[in-house]
Amino acid sequence: MAAVNSPVKLYRFLLRQCAKLPPEPAQFYRFQIRQSYNSHADESDPERVLQIIQRAIKDSEWIVQKYSRDSEQTPKQTTL
């Protein structure tokens, strides 16, 4: 993973993470990412920005893992 050290890089990273999700959750999370980005756009405290970045990366990893695990547990339908 490239260093995510700015809000724009975080935004791009999170959108790439969405590509790993099934279509419906990906659409939901893309919308949430955009909303969060817009709501924190005026954040000027560098410490707070770093805190937001770290939390967003941690959350995105959890979400991708959650959907990966769900897809592994879903039984595949076979046709006879």
N, CA, C and O atoms as a CHARMM CRD file, in Angstrom:
* protein
*
  320
    1    1 MET  N      0.85200  -1.18100   0.00000 PROA 1      0.00000
    2    1 MET  CA     0.00000   0.00000   0.00000 PROA 1      0.00000
    3    1 MET  C      0.89100   1.23500   0.00000 PROA 1      0.00000
    4    1 MET  O      1.82300   1.33700   0.79700 PROA 1      0.00000
    5    2 ALA  N      0.60300   2.15600  -0.88500 PROA 2      0.00000
    6    2 ALA  CA     1.32000   3.41900  -0.92900 PROA 2      0.00000
    7    2 ALA  C      0.97700   4.23000   0.31500 PROA 2      0.00000
    8    2 ALA  O     -0.06200   4.03000   0.94300 PROA 2      0.00000
    9    3 ALA  N      1.86300   5.13700   0.64900 PROA 3      0.00000
   10    3 ALA  CA     1.64100   5.96800   1.83200 PROA 3      0.00000
   11    3 ALA  C      0.42500   6.86100   1.61500 PROA 3      0.00000
   12    3 ALA  O      0.37600   7.65100   0.67200 PROA 3      0.00000
   13    4 VAL  N     -0.53200   6.72300   2.48500 PROA 4      0.00000
   14    4 VAL  CA    -1.73600   7.55400   2.43600 PROA 4      0.00000
   15    4 VAL  C     -1.51500   8.65100   3.46500 PROA 4      0.00000
   16    4 VAL  O     -1.74100   8.45400   4.65900 PROA 4      0.00000
   17    5 ASN  N     -1.06900   9.81000   2.98900 PROA 5      0.00000
   18    5 ASN  CA    -0.70700  10.87700   3.91000 PROA 5      0.00000
   19    5 ASN  C     -1.43200  12.19200   3.63800 PROA 5      0.00000
   20    5 ASN  O     -1.07800  13.22900   4.19900 PROA 5      0.00000
   21    6 SER  N     -2.43100  12.14600   2.79100 PROA 6      0.00000
   22    6 SER  CA    -3.21700  13.35300   2.52800 PROA 6      0.00000
   23    6 SER  C     -4.67200  12.94400   2.29200 PROA 6      0.00000
   24    6 SER  O     -4.94900  11.79800   1.93900 PROA 6      0.00000
   25    7 PRO  N     -5.59000  13.87500   2.48600 PROA 7      0.00000
   26    7 PRO  CA    -7.01100  13.54800   2.26900 PROA 7      0.00000
   27    7 PRO  C     -7.31400  13.07300   0.84500 PROA 7      0.00000
   28    7 PRO  O     -8.13800  12.17900   0.65400 PROA 7      0.00000
   29    8 VAL  N     -6.66400  13.65500  -0.13300 PROA 8      0.00000
   30    8 VAL  CA    -6.92400  13.25300  -1.52000 PROA 8      0.00000
   31    8 VAL  C     -6.43900  11.82100  -1.75900 PROA 8      0.00000
   32    8 VAL  O     -7.12300  11.02800  -2.40800 PROA 8      0.00000
   33    9 LYS  N     -5.25100  11.49500  -1.22900 PROA 9      0.00000
   34    9 LYS  CA    -4.74800  10.12300  -1.37700 PROA 9      0.00000
   35    9 LYS  C     -5.64200   9.13800  -0.63200 PROA 9      0.00000
   36    9 LYS  O     -5.86900   8.02400  -1.10200 PROA 9      0.00000
   37   10 LEU  N     -6.14600   9.54500   0.52300 PROA 10     0.00000
   38   10 LEU  CA    -7.07000   8.69800   1.26400 PROA 10     0.00000
   39   10 LEU  C     -8.33100   8.45300   0.44200 PROA 10     0.00000
   40   10 LEU  O     -8.80100   7.31900   0.34800 PROA 10     0.00000
   41   11 TYR  N     -8.87400   9.49700  -0.14600 PROA 11     0.00000
   42   11 TYR  CA   -10.08400   9.38900  -0.96400 PROA 11     0.00000
   43   11 TYR  C     -9.87300   8.38500  -2.09200 PROA 11     0.00000
   44   11 TYR  O    -10.71700   7.52000  -2.32500 PROA 11     0.00000
   45   12 ARG  N     -8.76000   8.49800  -2.78400 PROA 12     0.00000
   46   12 ARG  CA    -8.46300   7.59000  -3.89000 PROA 12     0.00000
   47   12 ARG  C     -8.26900   6.15700  -3.39300 PROA 12     0.00000
   48   12 ARG  O     -8.74900   5.20600  -4.01000 PROA 12     0.00000
   49   13 PHE  N     -7.56300   6.01700  -2.27500 PROA 13     0.00000
   50   13 PHE  CA    -7.35200   4.69100  -1.68000 PROA 13     0.00000
   51   13 PHE  C     -8.68400   4.03600  -1.33700 PROA 13     0.00000
   52   13 PHE  O     -8.89500   2.86100  -1.63700 PROA 13     0.00000
   53   14 LEU  N     -9.57800   4.78700  -0.71300 PROA 14     0.00000
   54   14 LEU  CA   -10.86400   4.23800  -0.29900 PROA 14     0.00000
   55   14 LEU  C    -11.71900   3.85300  -1.50400 PROA 14     0.00000
   56   14 LEU  O    -12.42300   2.84400  -1.46200 PROA 14     0.00000
   57   15 LEU  N    -11.66900   4.63600  -2.56200 PROA 15     0.00000
   58   15 LEU  CA   -12.41600   4.27300  -3.76800 PROA 15     0.00000
   59   15 LEU  C    -11.86600   2.98700  -4.38700 PROA 15     0.00000
   60   15 LEU  O    -12.62800   2.17300  -4.90700 PROA 15     0.00000
   61   16 ARG  N    -10.55000   2.80500  -4.33100 PROA 16     0.00000
   62   16 ARG  CA    -9.96600   1.54900  -4.83300 PROA 16     0.00000
   63   16 ARG  C    -10.38600   0.36900  -3.95600 PROA 16     0.00000
   64   16 ARG  O    -10.58600  -0.73800  -4.45700 PROA 16     0.00000
   65   17 GLN  N    -10.51800   0.60200  -2.66200 PROA 17     0.00000
   66   17 GLN  CA   -10.98700  -0.45500  -1.76800 PROA 17     0.00000
   67   17 GLN  C    -12.42400  -0.85600  -2.13600 PROA 17     0.00000
   68   17 GLN  O    -12.78300  -2.03000  -2.04000 PROA 17     0.00000
   69   18 CYS  N    -13.22800   0.10100  -2.54900 PROA 18     0.00000
   70   18 CYS  CA   -14.61400  -0.18900  -2.93300 PROA 18     0.00000
   71   18 CYS  C    -14.68200  -1.14400  -4.11300 PROA 18     0.00000
   72   18 CYS  O    -15.63900  -1.90700  -4.24400 PROA 18     0.00000
   73   19 ALA  N    -13.67900  -1.10600  -4.96400 PROA 19     0.00000
   74   19 ALA  CA   -13.66800  -1.99700  -6.12400 PROA 19     0.00000
   75   19 ALA  C    -13.57200  -3.45900  -5.70600 PROA 19     0.00000
   76   19 ALA  O    -13.87900  -4.34700  -6.50100 PROA 19     0.00000
   77   20 LYS  N    -13.15500  -3.71900  -4.48500 PROA 20     0.00000
   78   20 LYS  CA   -13.03100  -5.08500  -3.97300 PROA 20     0.00000
   79   20 LYS  C    -14.34100  -5.61400  -3.39200 PROA 20     0.00000
   80   20 LYS  O    -14.42700  -6.77900  -3.00600 PROA 20     0.00000
   81   21 LEU  N    -15.36200  -4.75500  -3.33100 PROA 21     0.00000
   82   21 LEU  CA   -16.63200  -5.12000  -2.71000 PROA 21     0.00000
   83   21 LEU  C    -17.66200  -5.54200  -3.75500 PROA 21     0.00000
   84   21 LEU  O    -17.51800  -5.21400  -4.93300 PROA 21     0.00000
   85   22 PRO  N    -18.69300  -6.26400  -3.33600 PROA 22     0.00000
   86   22 PRO  CA   -19.80700  -6.56700  -4.25000 PROA 22     0.00000
   87   22 PRO  C    -20.48500  -5.25300  -4.68300 PROA 22     0.00000
   88   22 PRO  O    -20.34300  -4.23900  -4.00000 PROA 22     0.00000
   89   23 PRO  N    -21.20700  -5.25900  -5.79100 PROA 23     0.00000
   90   23 PRO  CA   -21.75700  -4.02200  -6.36500 PROA 23     0.00000
   91   23 PRO  C    -22.61200  -3.16500  -5.42200 PROA 23     0.00000
   92   23 PRO  O    -22.39000  -1.95900  -5.31500 PROA 23     0.00000
   93   24 GLU  N    -23.57500  -3.77200  -4.74500 PROA 24     0.00000
   94   24 GLU  CA   -24.46300  -2.96300  -3.89200 PROA 24     0.00000
   95   24 GLU  C    -23.72400  -2.32600  -2.72000 PROA 24     0.00000
   96   24 GLU  O    -23.87200  -1.12200  -2.50500 PROA 24     0.00000
   97   25 PRO  N    -22.93500  -3.07600  -1.95200 PROA 25     0.00000
   98   25 PRO  CA   -22.19000  -2.42700  -0.87000 PROA 25     0.00000
   99   25 PRO  C    -21.17700  -1.40400  -1.40300 PROA 25     0.00000
  100   25 PRO  O    -20.94300  -0.37700  -0.76500 PROA 25     0.00000
  101   26 ALA  N    -20.58400  -1.67700  -2.55300 PROA 26     0.00000
  102   26 ALA  CA   -19.61600  -0.74000  -3.12000 PROA 26     0.00000
  103   26 ALA  C    -20.28100   0.60200  -3.40700 PROA 26     0.00000
  104   26 ALA  O    -19.71200   1.65600  -3.12700 PROA 26     0.00000
  105   27 GLN  N    -21.47300   0.55700  -3.96000 PROA 27     0.00000
  106   27 GLN  CA   -22.20200   1.79600  -4.24300 PROA 27     0.00000
  107   27 GLN  C    -22.48100   2.56500  -2.94400 PROA 27     0.00000
  108   27 GLN  O    -22.29400   3.78000  -2.88100 PROA 27     0.00000
  109   28 PHE  N    -22.92300   1.85100  -1.92400 PROA 28     0.00000
  110   28 PHE  CA   -23.20700   2.48100  -0.63200 PROA 28     0.00000
  111   28 PHE  C    -21.95200   3.12200  -0.05000 PROA 28     0.00000
  112   28 PHE  O    -21.98600   4.27500   0.38100 PROA 28     0.00000
  113   29 TYR  N    -20.84600   2.38200  -0.03600 PROA 29     0.00000
  114   29 TYR  CA   -19.62100   2.90700   0.57000 PROA 29     0.00000
  115   29 TYR  C    -19.00500   4.03700  -0.25100 PROA 29     0.00000
  116   29 TYR  O    -18.41600   4.95300   0.32200 PROA 29     0.00000
  117   30 ARG  N    -19.12700   3.99300  -1.58300 PROA 30     0.00000
  118   30 ARG  CA   -18.65100   5.12900  -2.39000 PROA 30     0.00000
  119   30 ARG  C    -19.38700   6.40800  -2.00000 PROA 30     0.00000
  120   30 ARG  O    -18.77700   7.47100  -1.87800 PROA 30     0.00000
  121   31 PHE  N    -20.70200   6.29900  -1.80400 PROA 31     0.00000
  122   31 PHE  CA   -21.49600   7.44500  -1.39000 PROA 31     0.00000
  123   31 PHE  C    -21.04000   7.93300  -0.01200 PROA 31     0.00000
  124   31 PHE  O    -20.89100   9.13700   0.19800 PROA 31     0.00000
  125   32 GLN  N    -20.82200   7.01800   0.91800 PROA 32     0.00000
  126   32 GLN  CA   -20.38900   7.38000   2.26900 PROA 32     0.00000
  127   32 GLN  C    -19.00800   8.03900   2.25000 PROA 32     0.00000
  128   32 GLN  O    -18.76100   8.99000   2.99100 PROA 32     0.00000
  129   33 ILE  N    -18.12200   7.53700   1.41200 PROA 33     0.00000
  130   33 ILE  CA   -16.77400   8.11500   1.30000 PROA 33     0.00000
  131   33 ILE  C    -16.86500   9.55300   0.82400 PROA 33     0.00000
  132   33 ILE  O    -16.21200  10.43900   1.37600 PROA 33     0.00000
  133   34 ARG  N    -17.68000   9.78500  -0.20500 PROA 34     0.00000
  134   34 ARG  CA   -17.83600  11.14300  -0.73000 PROA 34     0.00000
  135   34 ARG  C    -18.42300  12.07900   0.33300 PROA 34     0.00000
  136   34 ARG  O    -17.96300  13.20900   0.49700 PROA 34     0.00000
  137   35 GLN  N    -19.43800  11.59700   1.05100 PROA 35     0.00000
  138   35 GLN  CA   -20.06700  12.41800   2.09100 PROA 35     0.00000
  139   35 GLN  C    -19.06200  12.75800   3.19400 PROA 35     0.00000
  140   35 GLN  O    -18.99000  13.90400   3.63600 PROA 35     0.00000
  141   36 SER  N    -18.30000  11.78400   3.62900 PROA 36     0.00000
  142   36 SER  CA   -17.31100  12.01700   4.68500 PROA 36     0.00000
  143   36 SER  C    -16.21400  12.96000   4.20000 PROA 36     0.00000
  144   36 SER  O    -15.77400  13.84100   4.93800 PROA 36     0.00000
  145   37 TYR  N    -15.78000  12.77200   2.97000 PROA 37     0.00000
  146   37 TYR  CA   -14.74600  13.65300   2.41600 PROA 37     0.00000
  147   37 TYR  C    -15.24000  15.09700   2.40600 PROA 37     0.00000
  148   37 TYR  O    -14.51500  16.01000   2.80300 PROA 37     0.00000
  149   38 ASN  N    -16.46600  15.29800   1.95500 PROA 38     0.00000
  150   38 ASN  CA   -17.02100  16.65200   1.90700 PROA 38     0.00000
  151   38 ASN  C    -17.22900  17.23800   3.29700 PROA 38     0.00000
  152   38 ASN  O    -17.01300  18.43300   3.50200 PROA 38     0.00000
  153   39 SER  N    -17.63800  16.42700   4.23800 PROA 39     0.00000
  154   39 SER  CA   -17.90100  16.95200   5.58300 PROA 39     0.00000
  155   39 SER  C    -16.61600  17.28600   6.34000 PROA 39     0.00000
  156   39 SER  O    -16.63600  18.11700   7.24700 PROA 39     0.00000
  157   40 HSD  N    -15.50500  16.65100   5.98000 PROA 40     0.00000
  158   40 HSD  CA   -14.23300  16.93000   6.65100 PROA 40     0.00000
  159   40 HSD  C    -13.30500  17.80000   5.81200 PROA 40     0.00000
  160   40 HSD  O    -12.13800  17.97400   6.16500 PROA 40     0.00000
  161   41 ALA  N    -13.79800  18.34000   4.72300 PROA 41     0.00000
  162   41 ALA  CA   -12.95600  19.12500   3.81900 PROA 41     0.00000
  163   41 ALA  C    -12.36900  20.36300   4.48600 PROA 41     0.00000
  164   41 ALA  O    -11.29600  20.82300   4.09800 PROA 41     0.00000
  165   42 ASP  N    -13.05300  20.90300   5.47700 PROA 42     0.00000
  166   42 ASP  CA   -12.56600  22.12000   6.12300 PROA 42     0.00000
  167   42 ASP  C    -11.71200  21.84200   7.35700 PROA 42     0.00000
  168   42 ASP  O    -11.37600  22.76800   8.09500 PROA 42     0.00000
  169   43 GLU  N    -11.36100  20.59000   7.58500 PROA 43     0.00000
  170   43 GLU  CA   -10.54000  20.23100   8.74800 PROA 43     0.00000
  171   43 GLU  C     -9.12800  20.78500   8.55900 PROA 43     0.00000
  172   43 GLU  O     -8.47600  20.48500   7.55900 PROA 43     0.00000
  173   44 SER  N     -8.65600  21.58100   9.50200 PROA 44     0.00000
  174   44 SER  CA    -7.35200  22.22200   9.34700 PROA 44     0.00000
  175   44 SER  C     -6.30700  21.70300  10.33400 PROA 44     0.00000
  176   44 SER  O     -5.11700  21.96300  10.15600 PROA 44     0.00000
  177   45 ASP  N     -6.72100  20.98500  11.35700 PROA 45     0.00000
  178   45 ASP  CA    -5.79500  20.47000  12.36000 PROA 45     0.00000
  179   45 ASP  C     -5.07500  19.22900  11.81000 PROA 45     0.00000
  180   45 ASP  O     -5.71500  18.20000  11.59000 PROA 45     0.00000
  181   46 PRO  N     -3.76000  19.30800  11.58500 PROA 46     0.00000
  182   46 PRO  CA    -3.02800  18.17400  11.00200 PROA 46     0.00000
  183   46 PRO  C     -3.12900  16.89300  11.83700 PROA 46     0.00000
  184   46 PRO  O     -3.16300  15.79300  11.28500 PROA 46     0.00000
  185   47 GLU  N     -3.17700  17.03200  13.15000 PROA 47     0.00000
  186   47 GLU  CA    -3.30100  15.87500  14.02000 PROA 47     0.00000
  187   47 GLU  C     -4.64600  15.17600  13.81700 PROA 47     0.00000
  188   47 GLU  O     -4.72200  13.94800  13.76900 PROA 47     0.00000
  189   48 ARG  N     -5.69300  15.97300  13.70100 PROA 48     0.00000
  190   48 ARG  CA    -7.03300  15.42800  13.48300 PROA 48     0.00000
  191   48 ARG  C     -7.12800  14.77100  12.10200 PROA 48     0.00000
  192   48 ARG  O     -7.75300  13.72100  11.95600 PROA 48     0.00000
  193   49 VAL  N     -6.51400  15.38100  11.09900 PROA 49     0.00000
  194   49 VAL  CA    -6.51200  14.81000   9.74200 PROA 49     0.00000
  195   49 VAL  C     -5.82400  13.44700   9.77100 PROA 49     0.00000
  196   49 VAL  O     -6.32500  12.49000   9.18100 PROA 49     0.00000
  197   50 LEU  N     -4.69200  13.35300  10.44500 PROA 50     0.00000
  198   50 LEU  CA    -3.97900  12.08200  10.55300 PROA 50     0.00000
  199   50 LEU  C     -4.83500  11.04100  11.26800 PROA 50     0.00000
  200   50 LEU  O     -4.85300   9.87400  10.87600 PROA 50     0.00000
  201   51 GLN  N     -5.53600  11.45500  12.30300 PROA 51     0.00000
  202   51 GLN  CA    -6.41700  10.55900  13.04200 PROA 51     0.00000
  203   51 GLN  C     -7.54300  10.03700  12.13000 PROA 51     0.00000
  204   51 GLN  O     -7.86300   8.84800  12.15800 PROA 51     0.00000
  205   52 ILE  N     -8.12800  10.91100  11.34000 PROA 52     0.00000
  206   52 ILE  CA    -9.19400  10.52600  10.41300 PROA 52     0.00000
  207   52 ILE  C     -8.65600   9.53900   9.37800 PROA 52     0.00000
  208   52 ILE  O     -9.30900   8.54100   9.07100 PROA 52     0.00000
  209   53 ILE  N     -7.46700   9.81600   8.84100 PROA 53     0.00000
  210   53 ILE  CA    -6.86100   8.94100   7.83400 PROA 53     0.00000
  211   53 ILE  C     -6.62700   7.54600   8.40700 PROA 53     0.00000
  212   53 ILE  O     -6.97900   6.54600   7.78200 PROA 53     0.00000
  213   54 GLN  N     -6.03500   7.48300   9.59300 PROA 54     0.00000
  214   54 GLN  CA    -5.74600   6.18500  10.20800 PROA 54     0.00000
  215   54 GLN  C     -7.02100   5.39000  10.46900 PROA 54     0.00000
  216   54 GLN  O     -7.07300   4.18600  10.22100 PROA 54     0.00000
  217   55 ARG  N     -8.03900   6.06600  10.96700 PROA 55     0.00000
  218   55 ARG  CA    -9.29700   5.38000  11.26500 PROA 55     0.00000
  219   55 ARG  C     -9.98000   4.89500   9.98500 PROA 55     0.00000
  220   55 ARG  O    -10.53400   3.79600   9.95100 PROA 55     0.00000
  221   56 ALA  N     -9.93900   5.71200   8.94400 PROA 56     0.00000
  222   56 ALA  CA   -10.58200   5.33900   7.67900 PROA 56     0.00000
  223   56 ALA  C     -9.89100   4.12200   7.05600 PROA 56     0.00000
  224   56 ALA  O    -10.56000   3.24100   6.51500 PROA 56     0.00000
  225   57 ILE  N     -8.57500   4.06900   7.12700 PROA 57     0.00000
  226   57 ILE  CA    -7.84000   2.92400   6.57600 PROA 57     0.00000
  227   57 ILE  C     -8.19400   1.66000   7.36200 PROA 57     0.00000
  228   57 ILE  O     -8.45700   0.60900   6.77900 PROA 57     0.00000
  229   58 LYS  N     -8.19800   1.77500   8.67500 PROA 58     0.00000
  230   58 LYS  CA    -8.54100   0.62500   9.52600 PROA 58     0.00000
  231   58 LYS  C     -9.95900   0.13900   9.22400 PROA 58     0.00000
  232   58 LYS  O    -10.19100  -1.06300   9.09400 PROA 58     0.00000
  233   59 ASP  N    -10.89500   1.06600   9.11500 PROA 59     0.00000
  234   59 ASP  CA   -12.28400   0.70400   8.82200 PROA 59     0.00000
  235   59 ASP  C    -12.41400   0.06000   7.44600 PROA 59     0.00000
  236   59 ASP  O    -13.15400  -0.91000   7.28100 PROA 59     0.00000
  237   60 SER  N    -11.69900   0.59500   6.46200 PROA 60     0.00000
  238   60 SER  CA   -11.80400   0.04200   5.10300 PROA 60     0.00000
  239   60 SER  C    -11.26600  -1.38100   5.05400 PROA 60     0.00000
  240   60 SER  O    -11.82500  -2.23500   4.36600 PROA 60     0.00000
  241   61 GLU  N    -10.18600  -1.63800   5.77900 PROA 61     0.00000
  242   61 GLU  CA    -9.64300  -2.99600   5.81200 PROA 61     0.00000
  243   61 GLU  C    -10.64400  -3.95700   6.44400 PROA 61     0.00000
  244   61 GLU  O    -10.80600  -5.08600   5.98000 PROA 61     0.00000
  245   62 TRP  N    -11.31200  -3.51000   7.50000 PROA 62     0.00000
  246   62 TRP  CA   -12.30900  -4.34700   8.16300 PROA 62     0.00000
  247   62 TRP  C    -13.47500  -4.64900   7.21800 PROA 62     0.00000
  248   62 TRP  O    -13.94400  -5.78500   7.14300 PROA 62     0.00000
  249   63 ILE  N    -13.93500  -3.63100   6.50200 PROA 63     0.00000
  250   63 ILE  CA   -15.07700  -3.80800   5.59700 PROA 63     0.00000
  251   63 ILE  C    -14.72300  -4.77300   4.46400 PROA 63     0.00000
  252   63 ILE  O    -15.50600  -5.66500   4.14000 PROA 63     0.00000
  253   64 VAL  N    -13.55300  -4.59600   3.86900 PROA 64     0.00000
  254   64 VAL  CA   -13.13100  -5.50000   2.78600 PROA 64     0.00000
  255   64 VAL  C    -13.01000  -6.92100   3.31400 PROA 64     0.00000
  256   64 VAL  O    -13.42100  -7.86900   2.64500 PROA 64     0.00000
  257   65 GLN  N    -12.45400  -7.07400   4.50200 PROA 65     0.00000
  258   65 GLN  CA   -12.32600  -8.40500   5.09600 PROA 65     0.00000
  259   65 GLN  C    -13.70500  -9.00300   5.37500 PROA 65     0.00000
  260   65 GLN  O    -13.92700 -10.19300   5.15100 PROA 65     0.00000
  261   66 LYS  N    -14.61400  -8.18600   5.85700 PROA 66     0.00000
  262   66 LYS  CA   -15.96900  -8.65900   6.15300 PROA 66     0.00000
  263   66 LYS  C    -16.63200  -9.22700   4.89300 PROA 66     0.00000
  264   66 LYS  O    -17.18600 -10.32600   4.92200 PROA 66     0.00000
  265   67 TYR  N    -16.57300  -8.48300   3.80000 PROA 67     0.00000
  266   67 TYR  CA   -17.21800  -8.95300   2.57700 PROA 67     0.00000
  267   67 TYR  C    -16.46200 -10.10400   1.93400 PROA 67     0.00000
  268   67 TYR  O    -17.07200 -10.92900   1.25400 PROA 67     0.00000
  269   68 SER  N    -15.17400 -10.18100   2.12900 PROA 68     0.00000
  270   68 SER  CA   -14.40400 -11.32500   1.62600 PROA 68     0.00000
  271   68 SER  C    -14.80200 -12.58100   2.37000 PROA 68     0.00000
  272   68 SER  O    -14.97000 -13.64300   1.77100 PROA 68     0.00000
  273   69 ARG  N    -14.95200 -12.45800   3.66700 PROA 69     0.00000
  274   69 ARG  CA   -15.33500 -13.59800   4.49800 PROA 69     0.00000
  275   69 ARG  C    -16.76000 -14.04000   4.15700 PROA 69     0.00000
  276   69 ARG  O    -17.03800 -15.23700   4.08200 PROA 69     0.00000
  277   70 ASP  N    -17.66600 -13.07000   3.94900 PROA 70     0.00000
  278   70 ASP  CA   -19.04800 -13.39800   3.59700 PROA 70     0.00000
  279   70 ASP  C    -19.11800 -14.15500   2.27600 PROA 70     0.00000
  280   70 ASP  O    -19.88900 -15.10600   2.14200 PROA 70     0.00000
  281   71 SER  N    -18.32500 -13.73900   1.31300 PROA 71     0.00000
  282   71 SER  CA   -18.37700 -14.39600   0.01000 PROA 71     0.00000
  283   71 SER  C    -17.77900 -15.79700   0.07400 PROA 71     0.00000
  284   71 SER  O    -18.18000 -16.67500  -0.69000 PROA 71     0.00000
  285   72 GLU  N    -16.81900 -16.01800   0.98000 PROA 72     0.00000
  286   72 GLU  CA   -16.24500 -17.35100   1.13100 PROA 72     0.00000
  287   72 GLU  C    -17.23000 -18.29900   1.80100 PROA 72     0.00000
  288   72 GLU  O    -17.22900 -19.49500   1.51100 PROA 72     0.00000
  289   73 GLN  N    -18.06800 -17.78300   2.69300 PROA 73     0.00000
  290   73 GLN  CA   -19.00100 -18.62300   3.43100 PROA 73     0.00000
  291   73 GLN  C    -20.27100 -18.91900   2.64400 PROA 73     0.00000
  292   73 GLN  O    -20.98200 -19.87500   2.95700 PROA 73     0.00000
  293   74 THR  N    -20.56100 -18.12400   1.64200 PROA 74     0.00000
  294   74 THR  CA   -21.74800 -18.32900   0.83800 PROA 74     0.00000
  295   74 THR  C    -21.54300 -19.56800  -0.03000 PROA 74     0.00000
  296   74 THR  O    -20.59900 -19.61500  -0.81900 PROA 74     0.00000
  297   75 PRO  N    -22.40100 -20.55700   0.10300 PROA 75     0.00000
  298   75 PRO  CA   -22.23400 -21.77200  -0.70200 PROA 75     0.00000
  299   75 PRO  C    -22.48300 -21.48400  -2.18300 PROA 75     0.00000
  300   75 PRO  O    -23.40200 -20.74700  -2.54400 PROA 75     0.00000
  301   76 LYS  N    -21.67100 -22.06300  -3.00300 PROA 76     0.00000
  302   76 LYS  CA   -21.83000 -21.90400  -4.44400 PROA 76     0.00000
  303   76 LYS  C    -22.94700 -22.81800  -4.93000 PROA 76     0.00000
  304   76 LYS  O    -23.04400 -23.97300  -4.51500 PROA 76     0.00000
  305   77 GLN  N    -23.78600 -22.29000  -5.80900 PROA 77     0.00000
  306   77 GLN  CA   -24.86400 -23.10300  -6.38100 PROA 77     0.00000
  307   77 GLN  C    -24.30900 -23.87600  -7.56400 PROA 77     0.00000
  308   77 GLN  O    -23.61700 -23.33800  -8.42900 PROA 77     0.00000
  309   78 THR  N    -24.63300 -25.12500  -7.56800 PROA 78     0.00000
  310   78 THR  CA   -24.19100 -25.94100  -8.69200 PROA 78     0.00000
  311   78 THR  C    -25.42800 -26.44600  -9.42900 PROA 78     0.00000
  312   78 THR  O    -26.47800 -26.69900  -8.83900 PROA 78     0.00000
  313   79 THR  N    -25.26400 -26.57900 -10.70600 PROA 79     0.00000
  314   79 THR  CA   -26.37900 -27.08600 -11.51400 PROA 79     0.00000
  315   79 THR  C    -26.07600 -28.54100 -11.86300 PROA 79     0.00000
  316   79 THR  O    -24.93500 -28.89500 -12.15900 PROA 79     0.00000
  317   80 LEU  N    -27.07000 -29.34400 -11.82700 PROA 80     0.00000
  318   80 LEU  CA   -26.91000 -30.76400 -12.13700 PROA 80     0.00000
  319   80 LEU  C    -27.45600 -31.08900 -13.49300 PROA 80     0.00000
  320   80 LEU  O    -27.40500 -32.24300 -13.91900 PROA 80     0.00000
